Amino acid sequence: MAVLTNITPEHLDYHGTFEEYIDAKKTLFHYVLSNTKTNKMAILPKDDETGRQRAEQMAFDTTISF
């Protein structure tokens, strides 16, 4: 399972750019999709553009929006 609560600029000091921050979060979701476990799940914010993109771009067995 992977959970995305939100994407905000508070971690840009570590990631450098907003795009690099989004890519770091995307890595977590790719890890879940590529592991051998079954019933892959994502929990994503529907009011966040990045969350909506993850829901559209990645094929999880279950996606829950909040």
N, C-alpha and C positions, 0 to 999 in steps of 0.2 A: 504494500500500500504506500502511496505517496500522497502527501497533503500539501497544498499551497494555500497559505492564509492570505497573503497579499504580496504585491511587489511595490515597494516604495523606495525612494532614494536614500534612505538612511544608511545603507551599506556600501555606498559608492566609494568611500575611503578605502575599502578593502578590495572591491571588484574593479574599480577604475571607471568603468562606464556603465550606463544603464543596460546596454545590450549584453555586456559581459556578465552582469548580475543575472539577467534573464537566462542566459546560457547556462550558468551554474545551476540554477533551479531546474532547467530542462534536463540536465544530467541526471538528477535524482529520478525523474520520471522515466528516462530511458533505461536506467538501471532496473527499475521495477519491471518494465516491459521485457527486458532481455534475460531476466533470471528464469530459473526452471520451475518456479512455483506456479501453482494454478490460482485462478480467481484473482487476477490482478485488478486492483482497485485504485481509483484516484478520487480525491476529495478536493474540489476546486471552487473558488468564489465566482459566482456568476456576474457579479458587479465589477469584476476586474478584467480588463482586456486580455491580459496574459492568461488568466484562468480560462476564459472562453476559448482562446486559441489552443490551449492544451487539450481541452475537451474535444475540439474539432480535429486536431491533428494527430491524436494518439488513440489507438484502439485498445482501451482497457475493457476488461470483462464487465466492470461496474464503474460508473462515474456518478458521484453524488455532488450536487451543486448546493451551495448555501448562499 
